[in-house]
């Protein structure tokens, strides 16, 4: 699968495992060069890197919750790849904090962590990469990983739902402001999909209930979500800029 005449330079945040790994693999299969970002899971990120087809890929570690850390990640990725043509904002935290059960001090800390990683890091990476894309003069693509929870609510993870809704709104604002530079920005809003992190839930008693959320009677694979990300980052998807693409197997229908 070839996306463009020449390999593009792709930065995927939070690519040490799960969806980030699947996204990195999907771009590499299309002959693109990928910067695999990780926060603390260096060993798992190395496994991602080793799994990528082709050559020229690179590992980039850094704390995205720190604005200076985000800048260092973009600098390192751009230096190693020779620039950045595609940014996938995948890095996120999702910590359970139901309001009726969570002490106030913990509530405040969890909200601050969600805002710092899910929203501010996404905004900062987008700004840093967009400025590089403008200077490169080749246009580019930014794809944000949002969530179905931004629309249907996340009662046990309210900060996650709220920050993902903000990520969707950020993407739409950027789509308008960056279009004159040939930069298209879109978001995906996945429902439940299988990863190493959630596999105990799918194997446990609640697995059937989770699968029953979709009339297809299953959850998505990371590869299905990654395929949509790759398409949104393709030259053919420029007219999808500003969209929020639901990927939830008809488990939640927006009006």
Residue frames relative to the residue before (quaternion, step in Angstrom):
aa qw qx qy qz dx dy dz
X 1.0000 0.0000 0.0000 0.0000 0.00 0.00 0.00
X 0.0784 -0.8083 0.5835 0.0047 3.59 -0.49 1.16
X 0.3034 -0.7909 0.5112 0.1455 3.56 -0.72 1.11
X 0.7979 -0.0085 0.0688 0.5988 3.59 1.03 -0.72
X 0.6873 -0.5063 0.3099 0.4187 3.61 -1.17 0.39
X 0.7918 0.1616 -0.0994 0.5805 3.60 1.04 -0.61
X 0.6172 -0.5590 0.3859 0.3971 3.60 -1.12 0.56
X 0.2964 -0.7402 0.5753 0.1826 3.54 -1.05 0.78
X 0.4261 -0.6708 0.5482 0.2606 3.54 -1.30 0.45
X 0.0568 -0.8410 0.5352 -0.0555 3.58 -0.43 1.29
X 0.1305 -0.7630 0.6293 0.0690 3.57 -0.91 0.96
X 0.0617 -0.7833 0.6186 -0.0024 3.57 -0.72 1.13
X 0.2445 -0.7756 0.5639 0.1440 3.59 -0.56 1.12
X 0.8249 0.1886 -0.1578 0.5090 3.54 -1.12 0.69
X 0.3510 0.7858 -0.4394 0.2574 3.57 0.96 0.90
X 0.3785 0.7582 -0.4742 0.2386 3.60 1.17 0.32
X 0.8009 -0.0427 0.0423 0.5958 3.61 1.14 -0.50
X 0.7645 0.4250 -0.2423 0.4197 3.56 -1.32 -0.22
X 0.8370 -0.1293 0.1180 0.5185 3.54 -1.02 -0.86
X 0.6237 0.5523 -0.3495 0.4287 3.60 0.95 -0.78
X 0.6431 0.5053 -0.3204 0.4779 3.57 0.99 -0.79
X 0.6610 0.5087 -0.3104 0.4560 3.60 0.91 -0.90
X 0.6418 0.5136 -0.3233 0.4688 3.59 1.01 -0.77
X 0.6478 0.5109 -0.3202 0.4655 3.58 0.91 -0.88
X 0.6587 0.5107 -0.3085 0.4583 3.58 0.94 -0.86
X 0.6519 0.5276 -0.3186 0.4418 3.58 0.97 -0.84
X 0.6620 0.4789 -0.3151 0.4828 3.60 0.95 -0.78
X 0.6511 0.5191 -0.3241 0.4490 3.58 0.94 -0.85
X 0.6276 0.5361 -0.3363 0.4534 3.60 1.05 -0.70
X 0.6853 0.4421 -0.2769 0.5083 3.56 1.24 -0.42
X 0.5783 -0.6362 0.3363 0.3842 3.57 1.30 0.46
X 0.4497 0.6622 -0.4775 0.3623 3.60 1.18 0.41
X 0.4198 -0.6788 0.5438 0.2593 3.56 -1.27 0.44
X 0.1600 -0.8426 0.5140 0.0135 3.56 -0.63 1.15
X 0.2158 -0.7070 0.6582 0.1429 3.53 -1.14 0.83
X 0.2151 -0.7909 0.5683 0.0725 3.56 -0.53 1.26
X 0.1390 -0.8104 0.5651 0.0675 3.58 -0.36 1.21
X 0.0099 0.7645 -0.6445 -0.0098 3.53 -1.20 0.65
X 0.4261 -0.6858 0.5293 0.2608 3.52 -1.25 0.53
X 0.8268 -0.0573 0.0842 0.5533 3.57 0.57 -1.17
X 0.6523 0.5341 -0.3150 0.4359 3.61 1.19 -0.40
X 0.0667 -0.8499 0.5225 0.0173 3.56 0.54 1.19
X 0.6590 0.5198 -0.3244 0.4363 3.60 0.91 -0.85
X 0.6712 0.4797 -0.2977 0.4804 3.57 0.96 -0.85
X 0.6197 0.5330 -0.3412 0.4641 3.58 1.06 -0.69
X 0.6194 0.5319 -0.3413 0.4658 3.57 1.06 -0.70
X 0.6216 0.5244 -0.3371 0.4742 3.59 1.06 -0.69
X 0.6175 0.5264 -0.3393 0.4759 3.57 1.04 -0.75
X 0.6637 0.5127 -0.3088 0.4487 3.56 0.82 -0.99
X 0.6868 0.4940 -0.2876 0.4489 3.57 0.89 -0.95
X 0.6656 0.5180 -0.3022 0.4442 3.60 1.17 -0.51
X 0.5679 0.6433 -0.3768 0.3487 3.60 1.22 -0.30
X 0.4523 -0.6669 0.5253 0.2735 3.54 -1.04 0.85
X 0.7726 0.3482 -0.2483 0.4692 3.55 -1.17 0.55
X 0.4262 -0.6813 0.5372 0.2561 3.53 -1.31 -0.34
X 0.6587 0.5394 -0.3720 0.3698 3.54 -1.35 0.08
X 0.4953 0.6520 -0.4334 0.3764 3.59 1.26 0.16
X 0.1620 -0.8053 0.5686 0.0439 3.56 -1.21 0.49
X 0.3758 -0.6836 0.5776 0.2406 3.54 -1.26 0.55
X 0.0108 -0.7818 0.6234 -0.0062 3.56 -1.04 0.84
X 0.1171 -0.8076 0.5766 0.0410 3.57 -0.54 1.17
X 0.3110 0.7576 -0.5431 0.1855 3.54 -1.18 0.56
X 0.4657 -0.6718 0.5135 0.2609 3.54 -1.23 0.66
X 0.2585 -0.8105 0.5083 0.1337 3.59 -0.27 1.25
X 0.5630 0.5981 -0.3952 0.4113 3.60 1.19 -0.32
X 0.6522 0.4437 -0.2875 0.5431 3.56 1.31 -0.36
X 0.4577 -0.7018 0.4563 0.2996 3.65 -0.58 1.02
X 0.6435 0.4999 -0.3286 0.4775 3.60 1.01 -0.72
X 0.6226 0.5369 -0.3340 0.4610 3.57 1.08 -0.67
X 0.6354 0.5215 -0.3263 0.4668 3.57 1.00 -0.81
X 0.6531 0.5112 -0.3125 0.4631 3.57 0.96 -0.86
X 0.6509 0.5156 -0.3183 0.4573 3.58 1.00 -0.80
X 0.6223 0.5400 -0.3384 0.4547 3.59 1.05 -0.75
X 0.6793 0.4761 -0.2962 0.4734 3.59 0.86 -0.92
X 0.6336 0.5286 -0.3356 0.4544 3.58 0.95 -0.82
X 0.6831 0.4911 -0.2919 0.4548 3.58 0.88 -0.96
X 0.6570 0.5060 -0.3156 0.4613 3.59 0.95 -0.84
X 0.6782 0.4942 -0.2956 0.4565 3.57 0.90 -0.93
X 0.6480 0.5114 -0.3252 0.4613 3.57 1.00 -0.77
X 0.6977 0.4812 -0.2809 0.4503 3.58 0.90 -0.91
X 0.7591 0.3791 -0.1987 0.4904 3.59 0.99 -0.82
X 0.4839 -0.6646 0.4373 0.3646 3.57 1.22 -0.39
X 0.7707 -0.1788 0.1048 0.6026 3.56 1.29 0.37
X 0.2878 -0.7255 0.5884 0.2111 3.57 -1.33 -0.05
X 0.1475 -0.8031 0.5751 0.0496 3.56 -0.80 1.08
X 0.7828 0.1502 -0.0604 0.6008 3.57 1.19 -0.60
X 0.0798 -0.7604 0.6430 0.0445 3.55 -1.04 0.89
X 0.0792 -0.7569 0.6468 0.0493 3.56 -0.96 0.93
X 0.2064 -0.7876 0.5744 0.0844 3.56 -0.52 1.25
X 0.0788 0.8342 -0.5323 0.1206 3.53 0.01 1.36
X 0.5601 0.6363 -0.3977 0.3510 3.60 1.06 -0.64
X 0.1842 0.7782 -0.5774 0.1644 3.58 -0.88 0.97
X 0.2488 -0.7052 0.6312 0.2059 3.51 -1.36 0.29
X 0.0452 -0.7797 0.6245 0.0025 3.54 -1.21 0.60
X 0.0723 0.8256 -0.5423 0.1379 3.54 0.13 1.38
X 0.4630 -0.6933 0.4800 0.2731 3.57 -0.80 1.00
X 0.1749 0.7825 -0.5806 0.1415 3.60 -0.87 0.96
X 0.0389 -0.8158 0.5770 0.0075 3.64 0.48 1.11
X 0.5276 -0.6928 0.3803 0.3115 3.60 -0.70 1.01
X 0.6704 0.5132 -0.3184 0.4311 3.62 0.97 -0.71
X 0.7548 0.3888 -0.1985 0.4896 3.59 1.18 -0.46
X 0.6634 0.5442 -0.2896 0.4242 3.59 1.20 -0.42
X 0.4312 -0.6881 0.5163 0.2720 3.63 -0.73 1.00
X 0.6429 -0.5802 0.3418 0.3650 3.56 -1.07 0.76
X 0.6576 0.5172 -0.3278 0.4388 3.58 0.88 -0.89
X 0.6562 0.4921 -0.3019 0.4859 3.56 1.02 -0.82
X 0.6062 0.5683 -0.3356 0.4436 3.58 1.05 -0.84
X 0.6723 0.4980 -0.2917 0.4635 3.57 0.86 -1.00
X 0.6773 0.4996 -0.2979 0.4504 3.58 0.87 -0.93
X 0.6579 0.5077 -0.3141 0.4591 3.58 0.96 -0.85
X 0.6430 0.5138 -0.3252 0.4656 3.59 0.96 -0.82
X 0.6548 0.5119 -0.3208 0.4543 3.58 0.92 -0.87
X 0.6545 0.5107 -0.3173 0.4584 3.58 1.00 -0.79
X 0.6519 0.5102 -0.3155 0.4638 3.58 0.97 -0.84
X 0.6641 0.4942 -0.3120 0.4661 3.57 0.89 -0.88
X 0.6667 0.5233 -0.3097 0.4310 3.58 0.90 -0.90
X 0.7618 0.3723 -0.2046 0.4890 3.59 0.85 -0.94
X 0.7505 0.4336 -0.2460 0.4337 3.57 0.65 -1.10
X 0.7931 0.3112 -0.1514 0.5012 3.58 0.92 -0.88
X 0.7529 0.4092 -0.2541 0.4484 3.59 0.50 -1.12
X 0.6391 0.5087 -0.3412 0.4651 3.60 0.98 -0.73
X 0.6252 0.5241 -0.3300 0.4749 3.58 1.04 -0.75
X 0.6639 0.4962 -0.3045 0.4694 3.58 0.92 -0.88
X 0.6885 0.4923 -0.2918 0.4456 3.57 0.88 -0.91
X 0.6485 0.4973 -0.3229 0.4773 3.59 0.94 -0.84
X 0.6431 0.5333 -0.3268 0.4418 3.57 0.96 -0.86
X 0.6523 0.5090 -0.3110 0.4676 3.59 0.95 -0.86
X 0.6831 0.5049 -0.2898 0.4409 3.55 0.82 -1.03
X 0.7015 0.4523 -0.2707 0.4796 3.56 0.89 -0.94
X 0.6292 0.5411 -0.3454 0.4381 3.61 0.95 -0.80
X 0.6473 0.5089 -0.3321 0.4602 3.59 0.94 -0.79
X 0.6377 0.5036 -0.3286 0.4814 3.59 1.04 -0.69
X 0.6418 0.5218 -0.3274 0.4567 3.57 0.97 -0.82
X 0.6336 0.5233 -0.3300 0.4646 3.58 0.98 -0.80
X 0.6769 0.4859 -0.2928 0.4690 3.58 0.92 -0.91
X 0.6411 0.5295 -0.3252 0.4505 3.59 1.06 -0.71
X 0.2918 -0.8090 0.4654 0.2095 3.56 1.19 -0.61
X 0.5755 0.5989 -0.3653 0.4203 3.59 1.23 0.41
X 0.5031 -0.6086 0.4460 0.4214 3.58 1.24 -0.06
X 0.0316 -0.8120 0.5819 0.0316 3.55 -1.19 -0.41
X 0.3295 -0.7196 0.5771 0.2014 3.51 -1.38 -0.06
X 0.0618 -0.7416 0.6663 0.0468 3.53 -1.17 0.77
X 0.0265 -0.7857 0.6179 -0.0122 3.57 -0.81 1.03
X 0.1926 -0.7919 0.5749 0.0728 3.55 -0.74 1.12
X 0.3146 -0.7157 0.5895 0.2033 3.55 -1.09 0.76
X 0.0795 -0.8055 0.5872 0.0036 3.54 -0.41 1.27
X 0.3912 -0.7197 0.5175 0.2475 3.57 -0.99 -0.77
X 0.5780 -0.5485 0.4930 0.3493 3.52 -1.27 0.57
X 0.6060 0.6022 -0.3404 0.3926 3.57 1.10 -0.72
X 0.5487 0.6051 -0.3976 0.4180 3.58 1.20 -0.36
X 0.7455 0.3872 -0.2022 0.5034 3.59 1.18 -0.55
X 0.7733 0.3630 -0.1949 0.4819 3.60 0.90 -0.84
X 0.5350 -0.6316 0.4012 0.3923 3.57 1.28 -0.19
X 0.1392 -0.7620 0.6289 0.0668 3.54 -1.22 0.66
X 0.1928 -0.8509 0.4731 0.1228 3.61 0.32 1.21
X 0.7348 0.3747 -0.2327 0.5153 3.60 1.07 -0.64
X 0.7521 0.2575 -0.1528 0.5871 3.59 1.32 -0.19
X 0.0220 0.8636 -0.5037 -0.0066 3.63 0.78 0.95
X 0.6373 0.5214 -0.3488 0.4475 3.62 0.98 -0.66
X 0.6068 0.5405 -0.3542 0.4628 3.57 1.09 -0.62
X 0.6763 0.4877 -0.2987 0.4642 3.59 0.81 -0.96
X 0.6784 0.5024 -0.2971 0.4462 3.58 0.92 -0.90
X 0.6929 0.4627 -0.2964 0.4668 3.59 0.88 -0.86
X 0.6333 0.5090 -0.3472 0.4683 3.59 1.06 -0.60
X 0.6018 0.5258 -0.3610 0.4806 3.61 1.08 -0.59
X 0.6461 0.5107 -0.3150 0.4717 3.57 1.03 -0.78
X 0.6162 0.5348 -0.3439 0.4647 3.59 1.06 -0.70
X 0.6235 0.5242 -0.3434 0.4675 3.60 0.99 -0.77
X 0.6814 0.4889 -0.2892 0.4615 3.59 0.88 -0.96
X 0.6141 0.5417 -0.3366 0.4649 3.56 1.04 -0.77
X 0.6606 0.5206 -0.3116 0.4421 3.57 0.88 -0.90
X 0.6670 0.4923 -0.3136 0.4631 3.58 0.97 -0.77
X 0.6278 0.5193 -0.3389 0.4705 3.59 1.03 -0.70
X 0.6737 0.4904 -0.2953 0.4674 3.56 0.93 -0.91
X 0.5964 0.5779 -0.3685 0.4178 3.59 1.05 -0.71
X 0.6784 0.4753 -0.2882 0.4804 3.57 0.99 -0.82
X 0.7299 0.4607 -0.2608 0.4324 3.58 0.79 -1.00
X 0.7492 0.4146 -0.2245 0.4652 3.61 1.04 -0.66
X 0.4523 0.7130 -0.4438 0.3002 3.60 1.22 -0.24
X 0.6412 0.5346 -0.3617 0.4150 3.67 0.87 -0.70
X 0.6919 0.4465 -0.2713 0.4983 3.57 1.25 -0.35
X 0.5602 -0.6289 0.3781 0.3843 3.56 1.26 0.21
X 0.5250 0.6103 -0.4145 0.4243 3.57 1.23 0.44
X 0.1520 -0.7853 0.5974 0.0576 3.57 -0.67 1.14
X 0.1135 -0.7945 0.5964 0.0160 3.56 -0.99 0.91
X 0.1025 0.7883 -0.5986 0.0983 3.57 -0.82 0.98
X 0.2535 -0.7546 0.5863 0.1505 3.55 -1.31 0.30
X 0.2295 -0.7162 0.6319 0.1873 3.52 -1.30 0.42
X 0.1935 -0.7706 0.6001 0.0928 3.55 -1.14 0.73
X 0.0936 -0.8369 0.5374 0.0449 3.59 0.20 1.22
X 0.3732 -0.6356 0.6142 0.2819 3.48 -1.36 0.38
X 0.7839 -0.2739 0.2164 0.5135 3.56 -1.12 -0.62
X 0.0733 0.7792 -0.6213 0.0376 3.58 -0.96 0.87
X 0.5531 -0.6613 0.4135 0.2928 3.53 -1.13 0.71
X 0.1150 0.7475 -0.6489 0.0828 3.53 -1.01 0.96
X 0.7016 -0.4336 0.3380 0.4533 3.54 -1.30 0.11
X 0.6551 0.5566 -0.3149 0.4024 3.56 0.97 -0.88
X 0.7862 0.3318 -0.1729 0.4918 3.59 0.92 -0.83
X 0.3999 0.7507 -0.4649 0.2456 3.62 1.21 -0.06
X 0.6188 0.5321 -0.3831 0.4326 3.68 0.96 -0.57
X 0.6318 0.5253 -0.3367 0.4600 3.59 1.07 -0.66
X 0.6780 0.4862 -0.2961 0.4650 3.58 0.99 -0.78
X 0.6730 0.4714 -0.2916 0.4896 3.57 1.14 -0.60
X 0.6611 0.5447 -0.2980 0.4213 3.55 1.18 -0.53
X 0.7962 -0.3376 0.2271 0.4478 3.52 -1.36 -0.22
X 0.7042 0.4705 -0.2840 0.4495 3.59 1.04 -0.65
X 0.4256 0.7357 -0.4513 0.2719 3.60 1.24 -0.12
X 0.6609 0.5055 -0.3173 0.4550 3.58 0.89 -0.88
X 0.6533 0.5107 -0.3176 0.4599 3.59 0.98 -0.82
X 0.6368 0.5179 -0.3296 0.4665 3.59 1.01 -0.76
X 0.6748 0.4858 -0.2992 0.4682 3.59 0.89 -0.89
X 0.6503 0.5360 -0.3115 0.4390 3.57 1.08 -0.70
X 0.4814 0.6594 -0.4474 0.3651 3.62 1.19 -0.18
X 0.7359 0.3404 -0.2028 0.5490 3.58 1.12 -0.65
X 0.4963 -0.6533 0.4737 0.3202 3.60 -0.99 0.72
X 0.5763 0.5601 -0.3866 0.4524 3.59 1.24 -0.15
X 0.4013 -0.7630 0.4325 0.2640 3.58 1.28 -0.20
X 0.7024 0.3725 -0.2720 0.5422 3.56 1.12 0.62
X 0.4091 -0.6414 0.5599 0.3284 3.53 -1.34 -0.11
X 0.6079 -0.5671 0.4083 0.3770 3.56 -1.26 0.29
X 0.3928 -0.6388 0.5877 0.3038 3.51 -1.37 0.15
X 0.6051 -0.5462 0.4146 0.4046 3.61 -1.13 0.43
X 0.6184 0.5646 -0.3476 0.4218 3.58 1.08 -0.69
X 0.6181 0.5366 -0.3490 0.4562 3.61 1.07 -0.63
X 0.6553 0.4862 -0.3087 0.4888 3.58 0.99 -0.80
X 0.6503 0.5325 -0.3157 0.4404 3.57 0.96 -0.90
X 0.6210 0.5513 -0.3482 0.4350 3.59 1.01 -0.75
X 0.6536 0.4988 -0.3106 0.4770 3.58 1.03 -0.77
X 0.6207 0.5376 -0.3358 0.4615 3.58 1.04 -0.76
X 0.6580 0.5049 -0.3125 0.4630 3.57 0.90 -0.91
X 0.6528 0.5023 -0.3316 0.4600 3.60 0.94 -0.77
X 0.6630 0.5052 -0.3145 0.4541 3.60 0.88 -0.88
X 0.6840 0.4609 -0.2804 0.4910 3.59 1.17 -0.53
X 0.5477 0.6499 -0.3879 0.3567 3.59 1.24 -0.14
X 0.6406 -0.5148 0.3924 0.4131 3.60 -1.20 0.34
X 0.6474 0.5518 -0.3207 0.4166 3.59 1.06 -0.71
X 0.7056 0.4998 -0.2552 0.4327 3.59 1.18 -0.48
X 0.2865 0.7849 -0.5164 0.1875 3.61 1.15 0.28
X 0.6914 0.4935 -0.2878 0.4423 3.59 0.95 -0.85
X 0.5920 0.5382 -0.3698 0.4724 3.58 1.28 0.01
X 0.3649 0.7373 -0.4972 0.2755 3.60 1.25 0.08
X 0.7641 0.3266 -0.2708 0.4860 3.54 -0.93 0.95
X 0.5744 0.6205 -0.3806 0.3744 3.57 1.21 -0.28
X 0.1909 -0.6925 0.6735 0.1746 3.50 -1.42 0.33
X 0.1732 -0.8375 0.5158 0.0504 3.55 -0.23 1.31
X 0.3094 -0.7537 0.5547 0.1689 3.57 -0.61 1.19
X 0.0059 -0.7793 0.6251 -0.0437 3.56 -0.90 1.02
X 0.4021 0.7524 -0.4278 0.2985 3.55 0.59 1.13
X 0.5107 -0.6854 0.4142 0.3128 3.60 1.18 0.42
X 0.6165 -0.5762 0.3275 0.4249 3.59 1.09 0.80
X 0.3788 0.7282 -0.4890 0.2953 3.59 1.13 0.62
X 0.7738 0.0632 -0.0614 0.6272 3.57 1.28 -0.31
X 0.1247 -0.8122 0.5693 0.0270 3.57 -0.60 1.16
X 0.2707 -0.7666 0.5640 0.1449 3.55 -0.71 1.12
X 0.2189 -0.7469 0.6091 0.1527 3.55 -1.22 0.53
